[in-house]
Amino acid sequence: MTQDLAIFEQHKIRRHYDEKTETWFFSVVDIIQALTQQSDFQTARKYWNKLKERLGKEGSETVTNCHQLKMPAEDGKLRLTDVANYDVFRHCCPRANGS
């Protein structure tokens, strides 16, 4: 299992590679922060919490398909973080951009 950072438009995206399934998982909040171009992590986190709530009410499987993995936080500690793979983001990201 590999964990490292990807850079997208100068935003750090935490990611994890699962060798068993050959799948990359990305931090949902990091992706939302980059897509909405938020400089504040907490704002992106609140955005994700609200989006997750709305998707759950709609019965969307997007939230169900998100998992939690321990990833390094800014304070250096490992914290449970919502992560998703490419397929989940493909369905979720149009909403993050307001589409």
Secondary structure, 3 states (H helix, E strand, C coil): CEEEEEEECCEEEEEEEECCCCEEEEEHHHHHHHHCCCCCHHHHHHHHHHHHHHHHHHCCHHHHCCEEEEEECCCCCEEEEEEECHHHHHHHHHHHCCC
